[in-house]
Structures are given as C-alpha cells and as structure tokens.
Amino acid sequence: MTTWRARYNAVIRSKRWKLLKQARRNLTNNRCERCGRADYLELHHLHYQTLGNESLEDVELLCESCHEAADEEREIRVQHEQEARQASYELKRIRARFQGWLKRIGLDINTTSQDVLQKEWDKFIAYIEDQDG
C-alpha cells in the first residue's frame, strides 16, 4: 500500500509534472504569480484533490518565499474547511435529536409555530446541557 507522501513524491518527480510546470511557466512568462520574481520557481498545489491528475487550474507557479506562504495559507484553509464540515455534522446531529424530541411530544418541526418551537428548543438545550453535565 502506497503512502500519501510516496504518491506525492512520485507525482512531483513525474514527466507529467515537469510538463505541467513548463506549461505554467509559459502562461506566467516564467514569473512568480504572486510577487513577479523570476528565480527559483516552484509549482504549488492549490489543493490535493486532483493529485496525480492536476490541470493548469490546480497549480500556481511561485518563488520559494511565496510558495512557503501559500503552503501555510492552504493548511489554514484546509483546517477551516474541516472545522466547517465538523460543525455542519454537529448541527445536523443536533437538529435530528431536536426533531426526535419534538416527535416524542407530538410536534412536527415543519408545522409547529416558531413560539412553541423556541420554548421546546430552550427545554431541549437545558436537557442536553444537563445530560452533558
């Protein structure tokens, strides 16, 4: 079984990667796409979803210092995306629990008034907080 790092290393050593880098160099007049420098240019993955099958839109040509900054930006973006997915999952889970709460007392979230829903929500949250202690 190949590790992610081994796959990544194989990709950036491949002939396809070198051709992609040359194509990106041609598009950018052999300049860093962020600061315009022309020395020590590296191809940067904007994301890794297409690793091994990148297109010109998946990469940018950057000097060493801009590449380091771009890597840090990507890490932060990926972390925020993971946190957003986790928060979305938690909200769906809480909504499902609240719907179960309503069902047990004979209410439907789609047909119950906002005032009644708010009162039940407050009770539900108090119950959850008490359970989580």
C-alpha positions as CSV (number, residue, x, y, z in Angstrom):
1,M,0.0,0.0,0.0
2,T,1.4,3.4,-1.1
3,T,1.5,6.2,1.5
4,W,0.2,9.6,0.6
5,R,3.8,11.1,0.8
6,A,5.2,8.4,-1.6
7,R,2.4,9.1,-4.0
8,Y,3.0,12.9,-3.8
9,N,6.8,12.4,-4.3
10,A,6.1,10.2,-7.4
11,V,3.8,12.9,-8.8
12,I,6.3,15.7,-8.5
13,R,9.1,13.7,-10.0
14,S,7.0,12.6,-13.0
15,K,7.4,13.7,-16.6
16,R,3.7,14.9,-16.5
17,W,4.6,17.2,-13.5
18,K,7.6,18.7,-15.4
19,L,5.4,19.3,-18.5
20,L,2.7,20.9,-16.3
21,K,5.4,23.2,-14.7
22,Q,6.7,24.2,-18.2
23,A,3.1,25.0,-19.3
24,R,2.5,27.1,-16.2
25,R,5.9,28.9,-16.8
26,N,4.7,29.7,-20.4
27,L,1.5,31.1,-19.1
28,T,3.2,33.3,-16.4
29,N,6.1,34.5,-18.5
30,N,8.3,32.5,-16.1
31,R,7.5,34.7,-13.2
32,C,6.1,34.1,-9.7
33,E,2.3,34.6,-9.9
34,R,2.3,36.5,-6.6
35,C,5.3,38.7,-6.5
36,G,6.7,38.6,-10.0
37,R,10.2,37.2,-9.1
38,A,11.9,35.1,-11.8
39,D,14.3,33.0,-9.7
40,Y,13.8,29.6,-8.1
41,L,10.2,29.0,-9.2
42,E,8.2,26.0,-7.9
43,L,4.9,24.6,-8.8
44,H,2.4,24.8,-6.0
45,H,-0.7,22.7,-5.5
46,L,-3.7,24.9,-4.7
47,H,-5.3,21.7,-3.3
48,Y,-4.6,18.0,-3.4
49,Q,-8.0,16.7,-4.7
50,T,-6.5,16.1,-8.1
51,L,-3.1,14.8,-7.0
52,G,-1.6,13.0,-10.0
53,N,-4.2,14.4,-12.4
54,E,-3.6,18.1,-12.0
55,S,-4.6,20.7,-14.6
56,L,-3.2,24.2,-15.0
57,E,-6.1,25.5,-12.8
58,D,-5.0,23.3,-9.9
59,V,-1.5,24.8,-9.5
60,E,0.3,28.1,-9.5
61,L,4.0,29.0,-10.2
62,L,5.6,30.6,-7.1
63,C,9.0,31.7,-5.9
64,E,10.3,29.9,-2.8
65,S,9.1,32.5,-0.3
66,C,5.6,32.8,-1.9
67,H,5.4,29.0,-2.0
68,E,6.0,28.8,1.7
69,A,3.3,31.4,2.4
70,A,0.9,29.6,0.0
71,D,1.5,26.3,1.8
72,E,0.6,27.9,5.1
73,E,-2.5,29.5,3.6
74,R,-3.6,26.1,2.2
75,E,-3.1,24.5,5.6
76,I,-5.2,27.1,7.3
77,R,-7.9,26.9,4.6
78,V,-8.0,23.0,4.9
79,Q,-8.2,23.3,8.7
80,H,-11.1,25.8,8.4
81,E,-12.9,23.5,5.9
82,Q,-12.5,20.5,8.2
83,E,-13.9,22.6,11.1
84,A,-16.8,23.8,9.0
85,R,-17.6,20.2,8.0
86,Q,-17.5,19.1,11.6
87,A,-19.7,22.0,12.7
88,S,-22.2,21.1,9.9
89,Y,-22.2,17.5,11.0
90,E,-22.9,18.6,14.6
91,L,-25.7,20.9,13.6
92,K,-27.3,18.1,11.6
93,R,-27.0,15.7,14.6
94,I,-28.5,18.3,17.0
95,R,-31.3,19.0,14.5
96,A,-32.1,15.3,14.3
97,R,-32.1,15.0,18.1
98,F,-34.4,18.0,18.4
99,Q,-36.8,16.5,15.8
100,G,-36.8,13.3,17.8
101,W,-37.6,15.4,20.9
102,L,-40.5,17.1,19.1
103,K,-41.8,13.8,17.8
104,R,-41.9,12.3,21.3
105,I,-44.2,15.1,22.4
106,G,-46.3,15.0,19.3
107,L,-44.9,18.1,17.4
108,D,-43.6,18.5,13.9
109,I,-40.8,20.9,13.2
110,N,-42.4,22.0,9.9
111,T,-45.9,22.7,11.2
112,T,-45.3,24.0,14.7
113,S,-45.3,27.7,15.4
114,Q,-42.0,29.5,16.0
115,D,-43.0,30.5,19.5
116,V,-43.7,26.8,20.5
117,L,-40.5,25.7,18.8
118,Q,-38.5,28.3,20.7
119,K,-39.9,27.1,24.0
120,E,-39.2,23.5,23.2
121,W,-35.7,24.4,21.9
122,D,-35.0,26.1,25.2
123,K,-36.2,23.0,27.1
124,F,-34.2,20.7,24.8
125,I,-31.0,22.7,25.2
126,A,-31.4,22.7,29.0
127,Y,-31.9,18.9,28.9
128,I,-28.8,18.4,26.7
129,E,-26.7,20.6,29.0
130,D,-27.9,18.7,32.0
131,Q,-27.1,15.4,30.3
132,D,-23.6,16.5,29.3
133,G,-23.2,17.8,32.8
